[in-house]
Structures are given as C-alpha cells and as structure tokens.
Amino acid sequence: MIPPQEASARRREIEDKLKKEEETLSFIRDSLEKSDQLTKNMVSILSSFESRLMKLENSIIPVHKQTENLQRLQENVEKTLSCLDHVISYYHVASDTEKVIREGPTGRLEEYLGSMAKIQKAVEYFQDNSPDSPELNKVKLLFERGKESLESEFRSLMTRHSKVVSPVLILDLISGDDELEVQEEGTLEHLPESVLQDVVRISRWLVEYGRNQDFMNVYYQIRSSQLDRSIKGLKEHFRKSSSSSGVPYSPAIPNKRKDTPTKKPIKRPGTIRKAQNLLKQYSQHGLDGKKGGSNLIPLEGRDDMLDVETDAYIHCVSAFVKLAQSEYQLLMDIIPEHHQKRTFDSLIQDALDGLMLEGENIVSAARKAIIRHDFSTVLTVFPILRHLKQTKPEFDQVLQGTAASTKNKLPGLITSMETIGAKALEDFADNIKNDPDKEYNMPKDGTVHELTSNAILFLQQLLDFQETAGAMLASQETSSSATSYSSEFSKRLLSTYICKVLGNLQLNLLSKSKVYEDPALSAIFLHNNYNYILKSLEKSELIQLVAVTQKTAERSYREHIEQQIQTYQRSWLKVTDYIAEKNLPVFQPGVKLRDKERQMIKERFKGFNDGLEELCKIQKAWAIPDTEQRDKIRQAQKNIVKETYGAFLHRYGSVPFTKNPEKYIKYRVEQVGDMIDRLFDTSA
C-alpha cells in the first residue's frame, strides 16, 4: 500500500497539472474566438473592395475604349498628312532640283547625285500612281537632262585628267629598278584620287540608274588614245635622244631623286653595234684594219639608226605590257565587272595594232633586205624576236579574257619573224657560197676580204641570240613541231649552220684566191682570211659553238694556216735557189777561176740581188694584219734567207770573181734581214 503522505502529494501534483491545462485550454478558446472575429472582418473588407473594383472597371473600360479609338483616329490623320506631304513633295521635285540640274555636276557631284535620286523617285511615283500626269513628263525630261550632264561630266573628267604618260616615267617603270619604287605594284596614277572617285561614282550611277553603257565607249576611246600616244611618245623620245646625245636615257623620277638627277643608260638589246665593237677590238690586235677591204665603217651610221629603231621597238613592246597592266587596274575600278574584258579588249586595240603593224613592217623590211643581200638589216629581227618571246608570258597574262583574234596577234608576229629569220639564215649561207669572184673587189694587199669580215660579223651576232637563231632553224625542221624541240637540239642545229657558213666561206675564199696571178699573194690572202676566221672564232667564243658538231675545226684551221705559210715560203725559192749550194760551181781553193766560173758566180749574186729587191718591193705592199703572224712569217723567212745567203757569202765573198766586188756583193747578211723585216709594212 501507498503511504497516505505520498498519495496526498501526488494528488496535489495532478491537480496542479490539471489546473494548468484548463488555463491553457481557456487561452486557446479565447484566441480562436479572436481569430474568427478577425477573419470575419477581413472577409468583409475584401468583399467591399471587390465591389468597389467592379464598379471602377465598369466605369474605366468604356473610357479606355473611347481613348483608344481617338488615338487610332489621330494616327490615321497623321499618316494621311504625311502621305499628303510626301505626294506633294513629288510635285515640287522638278522646281526644287531644276537649278541644280541646270548648273551641272561640276564641283558639286554629291549634291547633284542627291537631286538625281529625288528625280528618280519622282519618276517612279508618277509612273506607278499617275502615268498620265504632266508632272511625269516634266521629271522625265529633267532626269534625261541630268543623265546627259553626268555623261558629259564623265567625258570631261576623263578628257581633262587623262594625260599621256611621259617617256621618262615609262622607262623608269620598265627598267625594273627597285629604288625608283613607282608605286608598290608597278602601277601608274592615271587619274588624281579625287577625280577617280568622282568618275567611279558617275559610272556606277550610270550603270545602276542611267541604264547607259555609252560611257564605256567614251572611256575606252579616251584611254585608248592616251595609251597609243604614250607608246608613240616613247618611240619619239628614242629618236630625239639618239639624235641629240646618242644614247636614250631615263632620268630618275623627280619626286624620288630631287637632289641627284642623273642620266640612266638604257639596257641595250645587243644589236649590230655590239658585233661591230667586237670587230673593232680585234682590229686593235691586228686581226682586221683599214687594209681589210671591209665596208663596216660606212655601215656604222646606218647601223646606229637600226639600233635606235630596234631599241625603240623593244622598249615600246615592254611599255605596252606595263601600261596595259596599269590600264586594266584602272578599268577595274570604273567599268562594271561583266564589261571589263570587252572594254579592255577595245581599249588596247589601237596600241596593239600599231605594235603589230610595226613588227610586220620590220618583217617586210627584212624580206626586202634579204633580196638585196643586206643581212645587217635582217639582224634587227633577232633581238626583237628574242624580246617578243621573253615578253610573251606577260603578254598572254595581260590579254587573258580578250578575243581570240587579239590573243593570236603576238604569236602570229613571232611566227612571221621566225620564218623570215630562218629565210635570212639560209640565204646568208647561200650568199656566202655564191658571192662572185670580182677582181676589182679583191684586196690588192691580200688582207682580209670584206666577205670574211661580214660573215664573221654575222656569226658573232648570233652568239647573243643562240636560242633565237636555233629556234628559227628548228621551226623550219619538218621532223619537229614548234613545241617539241629542245634547247640542245636547237644548239646543234645552230652549230651545224655555223659550220655550213664557214665551209661555204672557205670554198669561196679558195675560189677568190685564184684571182691573184701571184701564188704567194694568193697564199697570203688565204692565210690572212683563215687566221682572221680562227682568231675571231676563238675571241668571240664561236669556237665552242662550232665544236658542238665539229670538234676538229680549230686544228683544221691551224693546218690550213700553216699550209699557206709554206706555200708563201716557196715564193722565195727563186731567190734562194740562185745561191743554194747545189747550184754553185765547184772549184779548188787557190786555183784561179775560169771565166765560165767567174761568170756563174756573178750571175748567182746578180740573180739573188735582183730577186731579193723585186720580192721585197712587191711584198712590202702586201699586208698581214696580225702582228704575231707577221713577225712569225718574217722571222722564219729571214732565218732561211740569211742562213743561205750567209753561207754563200762566206764561200764566195773573198773569191776574186770580179774586179768590182761592190757591184755584186751589194748587201751584208744583216741588211738582208732588215729588208725582210720591212715586208708587209706599207709605212716602211
């Protein structure tokens, strides 16, 4: 059992807890009542607010709809007014722009094009909305007048600012000098930048709005004239410069070298003058000379002119390529893309036709020169043809997109030049072979014949144009097409040709040598010519080209030269035979000579003296231009004669064969040597 005190305590504890729970319950009931009251109040407020919103909405919505309608009406009114203003503005375009159109676009292109844009829009409006309106005709007329003014302005700008390119600038452009820097890509400023911008704007407007292509014809006609005149001016520059100073030049561009203006020689193409200069050098070494019977000196004046004409044409070809490239760059900015090739084709025709015509004239002149055997004139074809071939890749690139007839002009000219060049080579070889043996044309002193010097001159010229000449010969070969032959094949053909010319020359010289009655002079003549040929071959490096097909040519010429020296030496036998030991009388020393023996000795002395004097007199007038050969022949002959005469004089000089020994013993041995030393020397 639980004790009474403990039960009493627990009862009190439970009663306290119950009391607290009742108090809590009472508090919760009070709170719920307050919450319900607040909820009722809030519901009442919200219901009142909703009622008021509904009343406000019912009042606002009609006002909003009315306002929206008013705004729409206002916008329609504004749009209508704007459209009216816009339409009315078209009726004022003619009067607003007429003054600008009448005064033209000069100096006010931006404003002018703005006016034209307004007129264009007015035309479009009236065409769409009022095609029968008189205003349409008015703005149309104004538009046409404005378009004509723009076309006129285009022509005026192109005419006033398109200038001929000066020869000096062209020469600087084609010289390839990096230091001159004629713009980064080698182009020229044909039009000032501001003018170019105006021209470009006008051309674009005419294409887009003017529906007009006539300005393209105006463009190519003006630029074509400038291109043609620029090239002709360069040619005239060569003529004037050559006549005044002898050397065309290109001074530095003023704005690049203001402090040091200089004359810059043109790169010569290696024409006739170079070969003649070689011959002059050889003459200083005794290979040629005034005695040579050559007509090179009279030809110099004419060859100078040929050089000028050749140089001028070569530089004009290069100038055409550079100027045409520059013209295309300019054209790309001004002419619409799909019209550029056609316009460019038309633009270059006059200048290109001029070059081709001049080239054909050169071919025609060469053809006439071949007929009269004037092969120095034909040589002008070689540097020109070489340059045309070198320039052809650039030509082809420049002419891309042009008509086939335009592209084929240069290849046609090249073919014509190759054909006439091959004809010249063949006729020259035949002319060397068939040159007549004219007695009056033979050198009296037996020196180098004009035919020889001219033949060597011609062959030396071919050294500078080996590929060109070889291609000429190859182009005529039926076994090879124009594109299949190799450079080695061409070189062999040229070597064969040179050997043919030298062979023909040798045969002709042999024939000509027979004109001389004196075999010794004939031998001197052949010696001089053979020696001249050999030395010329060696000094000009023709011998290497000959050796391609004839490796023994040098040795063969040396044998011919030695053979002629031996033939010449035989001319002295009639002198030395008088005193040769085999023809002398035999007698015993100390024994008195018989009359017959004395007479024989006298005849020997007299025959030697007379023969020596006669030969020295005759051969003194002969010539051996080569100093080395002249000394060699003199020395060899002097040794033979002095030895023979010295032995004879030693044997009979003290023999009493005459009472007047000075009558027969006229010369000492040294005197005989001195006389022979004066052979082949007309100045002695």
Disulfide bonds with the S-S distance in Angstrom:
none
